[in-house]
Amino acid sequence: MREFSEDYLHRTRRGMWDDSRDALEPLELASHERVLDVGCGTGELSRVLADDSPGEVIGCDVDLELLSIARERVPVVASDARRLPFSADAVDLVVCQALLINLPDPAAALEEFARVSSDLVAAVEPNNAAVAVDSSVDAENDLERRARTAYLDGVETDVALGSDASETFEAAGIDVLETRRYDHVRTIEPPYSDHALIAARRKATGAGLADDRETMLSGELTEAEYDELRSAWREMGRTAIEQMESGEYRRTEAVPFFVTVGRV
Ligand SMILES: C[S@@+](CC[C@H](N)C(=O)[O-])C[C@H]1O[C@@H](n2cnc3c(N)ncnc32)[C@H](O)[C@@H]1O
């Protein structure tokens, strides 16, 4: 199972759903009384659900460390998504965000969601193959694309699931009502936040790329190609830091998320 740090989730979810919640409308949050957020991590989505639902929102995850953060936002339960500790129809809405892309058999999890929900099941899943990066460091655009291609090639689950989640819903016997798109756009520009400074430093040291080394090497990428990529990556990080020092650095990243909603 892929593990996620508190820092990674805070960094990658920063500002998510703050600009628009239109894509969450089909979840009908105002009219659901018991909402379960499976694979809640630190509770980034649970917080949004709790804001917009008058009912109870419960977070659920296998990672106890992440759950201890989510607990500050909503009540939580430790459990595997495929064996939820709830009776049939115990809640009226089950939601997950960026969970299915990490599971070897996402349809099995959706079947379990359909068992515990009396009404709706929803999944918010990114298409990581369609992430768009636009940086003032020219080399960054190409290097991000190369690193992403190598990662997608080595990863075992479908991290580009996105709108195809609707097919997984149908395979799990859930009727799809609607799929909506939400682009999570994160911009780095002056004045630079601590998160932006840390991200640039992680590029210059190669730490960010090193996290995905094993996955990349599981695909077509050779050790020599990885080393070459890492050295170009670190140089790109140093240029980003130089541009930050003169206030020139700008970077925009858009991750397309797809909200699929089905009725059980
Ligand atoms: C990419 S994170 C997403 C976290 C959160 N939903 C968000 O969007 O910020 C995936 C989460 O799924 C959890 N997870 C992975 N496999 C799981 C499983 N089989 N059952 C429950 N949770 C799981 C991980 O621990 C992690 O917290």
The ligand as an SDF file (V2000), in Angstrom:
LIG
                    3D

 27 29  0  0  0  0  0  0  0  0999 V2000
   -4.0200   10.1780   -1.7180 C   0  0  0  0  0  0  0  0  0  0  0  0
   -4.5360    9.9230   -0.0950 S   0  0  0  0  0  0  0  0  0  0  0  0
   -6.0500   10.8430   -0.0990 C   0  0  0  0  0  0  0  0  0  0  0  0
   -6.4470   11.3490    1.2560 C   0  0  0  0  0  0  0  0  0  0  0  0
   -7.6780   12.2470    1.2750 C   0  0  0  0  0  0  0  0  0  0  0  0
   -8.8430   11.5560    0.7800 N   0  0  0  0  0  0  0  0  0  0  0  0
   -7.4260   13.5100    0.4690 C   0  0  0  0  0  0  0  0  0  0  0  0
   -7.8860   13.6090   -0.6780 O   0  0  0  0  0  0  0  0  0  0  0  0
   -6.7160   14.3920    0.9840 O   0  0  0  0  0  0  0  0  0  0  0  0
   -5.1470    8.2390   -0.0720 C   0  0  0  0  0  0  0  0  0  0  0  0
   -5.6130    7.8040    1.2930 C   0  0  0  0  0  0  0  0  0  0  0  0
   -6.1990    6.4920    1.1910 O   0  0  0  0  0  0  0  0  0  0  0  0
   -5.7880    5.7240    2.2910 C   0  0  0  0  0  0  0  0  0  0  0  0
   -5.9060    4.3020    1.9220 N   0  0  0  0  0  0  0  0  0  0  0  0
   -5.1600    3.6080    1.0290 C   0  0  0  0  0  0  0  0  0  0  0  0
   -5.5990    2.3340    0.9410 N   0  0  0  0  0  0  0  0  0  0  0  0
   -6.6470    2.2290    1.7860 C   0  0  0  0  0  0  0  0  0  0  0  0
   -7.5270    1.1790    2.1330 C   0  0  0  0  0  0  0  0  0  0  0  0
   -7.4130   -0.0400    1.5870 N   0  0  0  0  0  0  0  0  0  0  0  0
   -8.5210    1.4140    3.0240 N   0  0  0  0  0  0  0  0  0  0  0  0
   -8.6520    2.6630    3.5900 C   0  0  0  0  0  0  0  0  0  0  0  0
   -7.8490    3.6860    3.3110 N   0  0  0  0  0  0  0  0  0  0  0  0
   -6.8560    3.4890    2.4160 C   0  0  0  0  0  0  0  0  0  0  0  0
   -4.3560    6.1800    2.5720 C   0  0  0  0  0  0  0  0  0  0  0  0
   -3.9530    5.8700    3.8810 O   0  0  0  0  0  0  0  0  0  0  0  0
   -4.4780    7.6750    2.3180 C   0  0  0  0  0  0  0  0  0  0  0  0
   -4.8520    8.3670    3.4710 O   0  0  0  0  0  0  0  0  0  0  0  0
  1  2  1  0
  2  3  1  0
  2 10  1  0
  3  4  1  0
  4  5  1  0
  5  6  1  0
  5  7  1  0
  7  8  2  0
  7  9  1  0
 10 11  1  0
 11 12  1  0
 11 26  1  0
 12 13  1  0
 13 14  1  0
 13 24  1  0
 14 15  1  0
 14 23  1  0
 15 16  2  0
 16 17  1  0
 17 18  1  0
 17 23  2  0
 18 19  1  0
 18 20  2  0
 20 21  1  0
 21 22  2  0
 22 23  1  0
 24 25  1  0
 24 26  1  0
 26 27  1  0
M  CHG  2   2   1   9  -1
M  END
$$$$
